Every structure is written in structure tokens, then in C-alpha cells.
Amino acid sequence: REPLLAMLRVPAGDQAEISRAFLFFAAGLTLLFPFGIFAEMLQGIQRLDLTNWIRAGTAIGNFVAVGGAVALGFRFSDVILVAMAMAIVPGLLSAWFAFRHIRGLSLHPRHFHWRQMKSQLRFSLSAYFVTVSDRVIQQSDRLIVGTFLGVGSVALYQSAVKIGEMLRFSALHIEEMLSP
């Protein structure tokens, strides 16, 4: 952590707070990644209405939660914690709906076909790396904005990002309807 903080020229007095924010960010990404499969499951069973409502609702919820955290004077690391917690909500909701709508869906290891999983993992390992790097890029901009411009700037930036995400989801709607 220290070399990264030095590279970003974080003042010594702020390093503990930025380190804490980075820890929350990394933990959030670690939890966020595996839950992405459930939104894909919903798209696979053509429940785009659910994925769209989940995405729109949680985008608004994220804006309100992060904006509220900033308005209440939360520390930067706590704002990051709120943002990461809100980022996990769509995955949790998608998981709940996936288990309700896909009969027999089980994540128990005894149901896994290990040879098929190994083959799939080999095939899609690059896709996983692309997804993880995309998440890092999507989330790291907030950390950088907060570091250089202050926590208050993150709220303004976050609202613009969420509007952009909502427009992007609208533009990709037809593509997602046609893909399995």
C-alpha cells in the first residue's frame, strides 16, 4: 500500500484514511465479482425486466446512499464503504431472484461437474480478468477523485457517473435482449 500512496503523493496524515478506503474498496471488489453471475442468469432466462429494475433501482439507491453519506459528513473511507456496499446490492437481489425463478439452482459443490468447470474456467479466464479490471477501473476513479479533489467532489462525480451508467444500460438493452 505504501508505494501506491507515495506514488499518489498522499500526505502522511491522510495515509491511514486512504489505506482504510483502499481496504474497503478491495474487499468490496472481492465480494462484487462472484455475484455478477446472477444477473447473467436472469438475462439467460430472459428476465430482463428484473435486471433492468434492479439496475435502475440500485443506481438511484447508490446515489442517495453516497450522497447521504457525504451530506452527513462521513469520512472518505466510510463513503467508499457505503458505495461498495451499495454496489453489492444488485448482485444480492439478482441472486435472490435467480434462486426464485430457476428451479433446482444450487451452488453446492456436490452438483458441480468438475471437468466441465475446468474446461469453462480455461475458456473464460480471460473474460474474468477483463471483468475484474473493468470493475477496478469503474471504482478506482472515485478513489482518485476523492484523493485529489476531496470527498465532496466524489458525490458530484458519482451522480454524473450514475446518470452515464443509466444511459449506457438503456443503450445496451436491445443487445442484452438478443443475447442468451
Secondary structure by P-SEA (a helix, b strand, c coil): caaaaaaacccccaaaaaaaaaaaaaaaaaaaaaaaaaaaaaaaacaaaaaaaaaaaaaaaaaaaaaaaaaacccaaaaaaaaaaaaaaaaaaaaaaaaaccccccccccccaaaaaaaaaaacaaaaaaaaaaaaaacaaaaaaaacccaaaaaaaaaaaaaaaaaaaaaaaaaaaacc
